Amino acid sequence: MNGKRILLCVSGGIAAYKAAGLTSTLVQQGALVDVMMTAEAERFVGALTFSSLTARPVYTSLWDMPERIPHVRLVREAEMAVVVPATANIIAKLAHGLADDIVTTALLAARIPIVVAPAMNAAMYENPATVANMETLREHGMEIVEPESGFLAERERGIGRLASEERILETMYAILAGREKSLAGKRIVITAGPTREAFDPIRFISNASTGSQGIAIAHEAARRGADVTLILGPTLLPIPEGIRTERVTTAREMYDATIRLRAHADIVIATAAVADWRPAESSAEKLKKSDEDLRVRLVRNPDILAALGQSKSPKSFLVGFAAETSNHETHARKKIKEKHLDAIVVNDVRDEHGFGTGTTTLTLLHGRNGRVELGTATKPVLAVKLWNALEEIFVGHPDSIDSAQDKRSIKGTKSKELS
């Protein structure tokens, strides 16, 4: 989001306070945010809250700075407008082209992408009129971030809760990335998920990885125009559309697929949590329980990352992942050198922190001393930050995967505060 111009439109629902949290996140990610509020929104959250967060004026009336015509100027300057929360009333106005306040007037004049995040009582959301109005917005090219089910302000349960901040941000990132296509023409191979090493037909050695971070990285690369192949271990998570996926189970299957595909890849990102050992023998039948201890002899699996590093082309770019429980950066730096990596992403997985679909904390290390703190966030948000950081590194890579023309098209920021 660094340097992006966002117009945030707040309408009058109880979820208006969540718009303040979204504003804070956007500002922290480097976005320049202008806020417009309906009169009803001010009953829930004061304009001072938003002006304090953005350090910019907040517009609540068509008569705020009329000489500057803000309802036209701001939508001309912004790259995207976001309506959070969008009440049934404002959705109806947008669907029928009504313009009776600064928010609806500005959105009627907008020629930029518009993201609409509805929030209302379940009965209102499911009313045929609201359903039809939202369909009209979609036909007009607006992006709807569907609400969630849960506890509502009326002390009822049902659909109508404002979508999570992460989902709203993910939609915004997708639209902005789709406009930029900064990885167009790049072939990317990503490994993700765990592997399973069976010692009988129903028992195996594995780990807590779900592949969620690798899937998010693949999804974001595809949004930026890359040709992505995802080599995915066993997981129940859905795969985003438009991503070529090869399913594998064991470390040896992942090794074979990765070595086969890496030859034509510009970038390889190895996020998979590959089992280091496998049982030396696997029973064809289920092992029966007995009073004796079970002893399983383990042998080493092939080291996929080391094999990739030993054979990589000077013009390719290889990124590893290091899930560590102690001395994180020391171990990760050692892997960069020993496995001939261009970069490595490290995270702390003590107590299984970072596994699953929740939040995690990542740090990107590259070269001798390069270091970018990606921070703590959900996996889709970290995927965006990681690609922003990697694109920055590509520009300075001595044997870059990009031609000189490509380098000029990748406009990485020079700041360490990458959005």
C-alpha positions in Angstrom: 0.0 0.0 0.0 3.0 2.3 0.2 2.2 5.5 -1.6 -1.3 4.4 -2.7 -4.1 7.0 -2.6 -7.2 5.6 -1.0 -10.6 7.2 -0.6 -12.4 5.7 2.4 -16.1 6.4 2.6 -17.8 5.7 5.9 -21.6 5.4 6.2 -23.8 5.2 9.3 -23.8 1.8 10.8 -22.5 0.4 14.1 -19.5 -1.1 12.3 -18.3 2.4 11.5 -15.8 2.1 14.4 -14.1 -0.7 12.5 -13.4 1.7 9.6 -11.1 3.5 12.1 -9.1 0.3 12.5 -8.9 -0.1 8.7 -7.7 3.5 8.4 -5.0 3.0 10.9 -3.7 -0.2 9.1 -3.7 1.6 5.7 -1.8 4.5 7.1 0.7 2.2 8.8 1.3 0.5 5.4 2.1 3.8 3.8 -1.2 4.7 2.1 -2.4 8.2 1.8 -6.0 8.1 3.0 -8.7 10.6 2.5 -11.9 10.0 4.5 -15.5 11.0 3.6 -18.3 10.5 6.1 -22.1 10.6 5.9 -24.0 12.6 8.5 -25.2 9.3 10.0 -21.7 8.0 10.2 -20.8 10.9 12.5 -23.4 9.7 15.0 -21.2 6.6 15.5 -17.6 7.9 15.1 -16.4 11.5 15.2 -14.6 13.0 12.3 -11.8 13.9 14.7 -10.9 10.1 15.0 -10.2 9.9 11.3 -8.4 13.2 11.0 -6.2 12.2 13.9 -5.4 8.8 12.2 -4.7 10.3 8.7 -3.4 13.7 9.6 -5.6 15.0 6.8 -9.0 16.8 6.6 -12.1 14.7 6.9 -15.0 15.6 4.5 -18.5 15.4 5.9 -20.4 17.8 3.7 -20.5 19.0 0.1 -19.8 22.4 1.5 -16.4 21.4 3.1 -13.9 23.4 1.0 -16.4 23.9 -1.8 -13.8 26.0 -3.8 -11.8 22.8 -4.2 -14.8 20.6 -5.3 -13.7 17.7 -3.1 -16.3 15.3 -4.3 -14.7 15.4 -7.8 -11.1 16.2 -6.9 -10.6 13.4 -4.4 -12.0 10.6 -6.7 -9.7 11.9 -9.4 -6.6 11.7 -7.1 -7.5 8.4 -5.5 -6.6 5.0 -7.0 -9.4 3.2 -5.2 -12.5 4.0 -3.2 -13.6 1.8 -0.3 -17.1 2.0 1.4 -16.8 0.7 5.0 -19.3 0.0 6.3 -21.8 0.0 3.5 -25.4 0.2 4.9 -28.5 -0.9 3.0 -29.3 2.7 2.5 -26.0 3.7 0.8 -26.1 0.5 -1.3 -29.6 1.5 -2.6 -28.4 5.0 -3.4 -25.4 3.7 -5.3 -27.5 1.2 -7.2 -29.9 3.9 -8.4 -27.5 6.7 -8.9 -28.7 9.0 -6.1 -26.3 11.7 -5.0 -27.6 13.6 -1.9 -24.5 13.9 0.2 -20.7 14.1 -0.3 -20.2 10.3 -0.2 -22.8 9.4 -2.8 -21.9 12.4 -5.0 -18.2 11.4 -5.0 -18.9 7.8 -5.7 -21.2 8.7 -8.6 -18.3 10.7 -10.1 -15.7 8.0 -9.5 -13.9 6.3 -12.4 -11.7 4.3 -10.1 -12.3 0.8 -8.6 -14.9 0.8 -5.8 -14.9 -1.8 -3.0 -18.1 -2.1 -1.1 -18.2 -3.9 2.3 -21.8 -4.3 3.5 -22.8 -4.5 7.1 -26.4 -4.6 8.4 -29.0 -6.8 10.1 -29.5 -10.2 8.5 -33.1 -9.4 7.6 -32.1 -6.3 5.7 -29.2 -8.0 4.0 -31.4 -10.9 2.8 -34.3 -8.6 1.7 -34.8 -9.0 -2.0 -34.4 -5.3 -2.6 -30.9 -5.3 -1.0 -30.0 -8.5 -2.9 -31.0 -6.8 -6.2 -29.2 -3.6 -5.4 -26.0 -5.5 -4.7 -26.3 -7.3 -7.9 -26.6 -4.0 -9.7 -23.4 -2.8 -8.0 -21.6 -5.9 -9.3 -23.0 -5.2 -12.8 -21.6 -1.7 -12.5 -18.1 -3.2 -11.8 -18.0 -2.6 -8.0 -16.4 -5.3 -5.9 -18.5 -6.6 -3.0 -16.7 -8.0 0.1 -19.5 -10.2 1.4 -20.3 -9.8 5.1 -19.8 -12.6 7.7 -22.2 -14.5 10.0 -22.0 -14.0 13.7 -23.3 -11.9 16.6 -25.1 -8.7 15.4 -25.7 -5.4 17.1 -29.4 -6.3 17.7 -28.2 -9.2 19.9 -29.2 -11.6 17.1 -27.1 -14.0 15.2 -27.0 -14.2 11.4 -25.2 -12.9 8.3 -24.5 -9.2 8.2 -21.3 -8.6 10.2 -18.8 -6.5 8.4 -16.1 -8.6 6.7 -12.8 -8.9 8.6 -10.2 -6.2 8.0 -8.0 -8.9 6.4 -10.6 -9.8 3.8 -11.2 -6.2 2.9 -7.4 -5.6 2.6 -7.0 -8.7 0.6 -9.6 -7.5 -1.9 -7.9 -4.1 -2.1 -4.5 -5.7 -2.7 -6.0 -7.9 -5.4 -7.4 -5.0 -7.3 -4.2 -2.9 -7.0 -2.0 -5.8 -8.0 -4.3 -6.6 -10.9 -3.8 -3.1 -12.2 0.0 -3.4 -11.9 0.8 -7.0 -13.0 4.3 -6.5 -11.8 5.2 -10.2 -12.2 3.7 -10.6 -15.7 5.8 -13.0 -17.8 7.5 -14.6 -14.8 7.4 -18.3 -14.2 7.2 -19.2 -10.5 7.3 -22.5 -8.7 6.2 -22.6 -5.1 6.3 -25.6 -2.7 3.9 -25.6 0.2 2.3 -27.7 2.9 3.6 -30.7 4.8 4.8 -34.1 3.6 3.7 -37.4 5.0 6.0 -40.4 5.5 4.0 -43.5 6.1 5.1 -46.5 8.2 1.9 -48.4 7.6 -1.2 -47.6 5.5 -2.8 -45.3 8.1 0.0 -44.0 10.2 2.6 -41.5 9.2 5.2 -38.9 10.3 4.3 -35.3 9.5 4.1 -31.8 11.0 1.6 -29.1 11.7 2.0 -27.2 8.4 -1.2 -26.5 6.5 0.4 -24.8 3.5 -1.6 -21.6 4.1 1.4 -19.3 3.7 2.6 -20.9 0.5 -0.9 -20.9 -0.9 -1.2 -17.2 -0.1 2.2 -16.4 -1.7 1.1 -18.3 -4.8 -2.2 -16.5 -4.9 -0.6 -13.1 -4.7 2.0 -14.0 -7.4 -0.9 -15.0 -9.7 -2.6 -11.7 -9.0 0.5 -9.9 -10.1 0.4 -11.7 -13.5 2.9 -14.5 -12.9 2.6 -18.0 -14.3 2.5 -20.0 -11.1 2.9 -23.7 -10.4 2.1 -24.8 -6.8 3.6 -28.1 -5.6 1.4 -28.8 -2.6 1.5 -31.4 0.1 -1.5 -32.9 1.9 -3.9 -30.1 3.1 -7.6 -29.5 3.3 -7.3 -25.8 2.4 -8.9 -24.7 -0.9 -6.6 -23.7 -3.8 -7.2 -20.3 -5.5 -8.5 -20.5 -9.1 -6.0 -19.9 -11.8 -3.0 -21.6 -10.1 -1.6 -24.8 -11.6 -1.3 -27.2 -8.8 0.6 -30.5 -8.5 -0.5 -32.6 -5.4 2.2 -34.7 -3.7 2.3 -36.6 -0.5 5.9 -37.7 0.4 9.1 -35.7 0.5 10.5 -37.8 -2.4 7.4 -37.0 -4.5 7.9 -33.3 -3.7 11.6 -33.6 -4.6 10.8 -35.2 -8.0 8.2 -32.6 -8.9 10.3 -29.6 -7.8 13.5 -30.7 -9.6 11.4 -31.4 -12.8 9.8 -28.0 -12.8 12.6 -25.8 -11.5 14.5 -25.8 -14.9 11.9 -23.5 -16.5 11.3 -21.3 -13.4 12.5 -17.7 -13.0 11.7 -17.8 -9.2 11.4 -20.8 -6.9 10.0 -20.2 -3.4 10.3 -23.2 -1.1 7.8 -22.8 1.7 7.0 -26.4 2.2 7.6 -28.1 5.6 9.3 -31.2 4.2 10.0 -34.1 6.5 13.7 -34.6 7.0 13.3 -38.3 7.7 11.1 -41.2 6.5 10.7 -44.7 7.9 13.2 -47.1 6.4 10.5 -49.6 5.9 6.7 -49.2 5.5 4.3 -52.1 6.3 1.8 -53.0 3.6 -0.7 -53.9 6.4 -1.8 -51.9 9.4 0.6 -52.6 12.3 -1.3 -54.3 15.1 -1.0 -53.0 18.7 0.9 -55.2 21.0 2.5 -55.0 24.5 5.9 -54.4 22.9 7.4 -51.0 22.0 7.3 -50.1 18.4 10.7 -49.1 16.9 10.7 -47.3 13.6 14.1 -46.8 12.0 14.3 -43.4 10.1 16.4 -42.5 7.1 17.2 -39.1 5.6 15.0 -37.7 2.9 16.5 -35.8 0.0 17.2 -32.1 0.8 15.1 -30.3 -1.8 16.4 -26.8 -1.0 20.1 -27.9 -1.2 19.5 -29.6 -4.5 17.8 -26.5 -5.9 20.7 -24.3 -4.7 23.4 -26.5 -6.1 21.9 -26.5 -9.6 20.2 -23.1 -9.9 20.9 -20.8 -12.9 22.6 -17.5 -12.2 19.5 -15.8 -13.6 17.0 -17.6 -11.4 16.1 -16.5 -7.9 15.8 -19.0 -5.0 14.0 -18.2 -1.8 13.9 -20.6 1.2 11.8 -20.7 4.4 13.2 -21.4 7.8 10.8 -22.3 10.6 13.0 -22.1 13.7 12.5 -22.5 17.5 15.8 -20.8 18.6 18.6 -18.6 17.2 16.4 -17.9 14.2 18.6 -15.5 12.3 21.8 -17.4 12.9 20.4 -20.6 11.6 18.7 -18.8 8.6 21.9 -17.0 7.6 23.7 -20.3 7.7 21.2 -21.8 5.3 21.6 -18.9 2.9 25.3 -19.7 2.6 25.2 -23.5 2.7 22.3 -23.9 0.3 23.2 -21.1 -2.1 20.0 -19.1 -1.6 19.2 -15.6 -2.7 16.9 -15.0 0.2 15.3 -16.8 3.1 12.1 -16.1 5.1 12.4 -17.0 8.8 9.7 -17.3 11.5 9.5 -18.5 15.0 7.4 -21.7 15.3 7.7 -22.4 19.0 4.5 -23.8 20.4 3.3 -24.2 16.8 3.0 -20.5 16.4 2.5 -19.5 12.8 0.9 -22.7 11.7 -2.6 -22.7 10.3 -4.6 -19.9 8.8 -4.1 -17.3 11.6 -1.4 -14.7 12.0 2.4 -15.2 12.0 5.6 -13.1 12.1 8.1 -13.1 9.2 11.5 -11.7 8.5 13.1 -11.7 5.1 16.9 -12.1 5.0 18.9 -11.7 1.8 22.5 -11.3 0.7 25.1 -10.8 3.4 23.3 -8.4 5.6 20.0 -7.6 4.0 17.1 -7.7 6.4 13.4 -6.7 6.0 10.9 -7.1 8.9 7.6 -8.1 7.3 5.9 -7.9 10.7 3.0 -9.8 12.2 -0.1 -10.2 10.1 -2.4 -12.7 8.4 -0.9 -14.9 5.7 -2.5 -13.0 2.7 -1.2 -9.7 4.0 2.3 -11.1 4.6 2.2 -12.5 1.1 1.7 -9.0 -0.3 4.5 -7.6 1.9 6.8 -10.4 0.8 6.3 -9.9 -2.9 6.8 -6.1 -2.4 10.1 -6.8 -0.7 11.2 -9.4 -3.2 10.5 -7.1 -6.1 12.6 -4.5 -4.4 15.5 -7.0 -4.2 15.1 -8.1 -7.8 16.0 -4.6 -9.0 19.4 -4.8 -7.3 20.1 -8.5 -8.0 23.3 -8.6 -10.0 22.1 -11.4 -12.2 18.5 -10.3 -12.1 15.7 -12.5 -13.5 14.5 -9.3 -15.2 15.8 -7.6 -18.3 16.7 -3.9 -18.1 13.3 -3.1 -19.4 11.7 -5.3 -16.8 13.7 -3.7 -14.0 12.4 -0.3 -15.0 8.8 -1.7 -14.8 9.2 -3.0 -11.3 9.0 0.0 -9.1 10.1 -1.2 -5.7 10.3 1.4 -3.0 13.6 2.2 -1.4 12.1 2.3 2.0 12.4 -0.6 4.5 8.8 0.1 5.4 7.4 -2.0 2.6 3.6 -2.3 2.4 
